């Protein structure tokens, strides 16, 4: 595993941290969904505008292909982990409120 392979962990960790840090879990869920939709839109755009293997020939690669090459996985990883972080925070809030409710009831 090289250093470049470990750099893809940063968007995932940032998404989890941001999803757990945001005060309202609905915001992190919606923001994560927006990033996932953005990555899907970038994927569709890349399919329509850049042929498979477009940058593998000896011709220079356009800037848009480089942007899509890095922006699409970052947006997808950030969005997925934001959704997971927001969902985890929602479940954690539900469990902690349930414990508190049981203590008050007893």
Secondary structure per residue as TSV (DSSP state, phi and psi in degrees):
chain	resnum	aa	ss	phi	psi
A	1	X	-	360.0	124.4
A	2	X	-	-94.0	175.5
A	3	X	H	-64.8	-37.3
A	4	X	H	-64.9	-32.5
A	5	X	H	-69.0	-34.6
A	6	X	H	-77.3	-19.9
A	7	X	H	-65.4	-23.4
A	8	X	T	-73.0	-9.5
A	9	X	H	-76.9	-24.3
A	10	X	H	-61.2	-46.1
A	11	X	H	-62.6	-36.0
A	12	X	H	-67.1	-44.4
A	13	X	H	-67.0	-37.8
A	14	X	H	-65.4	-39.3
A	15	X	H	-65.1	-42.2
A	16	X	H	-64.7	-42.7
A	17	X	H	-65.6	-43.2
A	18	X	H	-67.4	-39.7
A	19	X	H	-64.1	-36.8
A	20	X	H	-79.4	-25.5
A	21	X	H	-82.6	-34.3
A	22	X	S	-59.7	141.6
A	23	X	S	-68.5	-44.5
A	24	X	-	-103.6	127.2
A	25	X	H	-70.0	-25.1
A	26	X	H	-64.5	-34.5
A	27	X	H	-65.3	-44.3
A	28	X	H	-68.7	-35.1
A	29	X	H	-65.3	-44.6
A	30	X	H	-69.1	-39.4
A	31	X	H	-66.0	-40.7
A	32	X	H	-63.8	-41.8
A	33	X	H	-62.7	-38.1
A	34	X	H	-64.0	-40.3
A	35	X	H	-67.5	-37.4
A	36	X	H	-65.6	-43.4
A	37	X	H	-63.3	-40.0
A	38	X	H	-60.5	-43.0
A	39	X	H	-65.9	-37.2
A	40	X	H	-67.3	-36.8
A	41	X	H	-66.3	-41.7
A	42	X	H	-63.6	-37.5
A	43	X	H	-64.2	-45.0
A	44	X	H	-63.9	-39.6
A	45	X	H	-64.0	-41.7
A	46	X	H	-67.6	-34.7
A	47	X	H	-66.2	-37.5
A	48	X	H	-79.0	-26.8
A	49	X	H	-111.4	-20.9
A	50	X	S	-125.4	120.7
A	51	X	-	-71.4	158.9
A	52	X	T	-63.8	129.5
A	53	X	T	78.0	19.0
A	54	X	T	-61.1	-38.4
A	55	X	T	-93.5	0.5
A	56	X	T	-85.8	-14.4
A	57	X	S	-78.3	177.4
A	58	X	S	-78.9	-1.7
A	59	X	S	-75.4	153.9
A	60	X	-	-66.7	143.4
A	61	X	-	-86.5	135.7
A	62	X	-	-68.9	155.5
A	63	X	H	-62.8	-35.7
A	64	X	H	-61.1	-34.5
A	65	X	H	-67.8	-37.6
A	66	X	H	-67.6	-40.6
A	67	X	H	-63.0	-45.7
A	68	X	H	-66.6	-35.9
A	69	X	H	-60.2	-35.7
A	70	X	H	-100.2	-34.6
A	71	X	H	-71.6	-36.0
A	72	X	H	-64.6	-51.6
A	73	X	H	-67.6	-33.2
A	74	X	H	-65.8	-45.4
A	75	X	H	-63.7	-40.3
A	76	X	H	-66.4	-47.6
A	77	X	H	-64.3	-42.9
A	78	X	H	-64.1	-43.1
A	79	X	H	-65.8	-45.2
A	80	X	H	-62.8	-43.8
A	81	X	H	-73.2	-28.6
A	82	X	H	-64.3	-42.8
A	83	X	H	-63.0	-44.6
A	84	X	H	-64.9	-40.5
A	85	X	H	-65.0	-42.8
A	86	X	H	-66.1	-39.3
A	87	X	H	-67.4	-41.5
A	88	X	H	-62.7	-39.4
A	89	X	H	-66.8	-38.0
A	90	X	H	-63.5	-44.3
A	91	X	H	-65.1	-41.6
A	92	X	H	-63.2	-43.2
A	93	X	H	-62.5	-40.8
A	94	X	H	-63.7	-44.4
A	95	X	H	-66.0	-43.3
A	96	X	H	-68.5	-36.1
A	97	X	H	-69.0	-34.0
A	98	X	H	-68.2	-41.5
A	99	X	H	-60.9	-43.8
A	100	X	H	-64.9	-39.0
A	101	X	H	-64.7	-39.6
A	102	X	H	-66.7	-37.2
A	103	X	H	-65.5	-41.2
A	104	X	H	-67.2	-34.1
A	105	X	H	-73.8	-32.8
A	106	X	-	-78.1	360.0
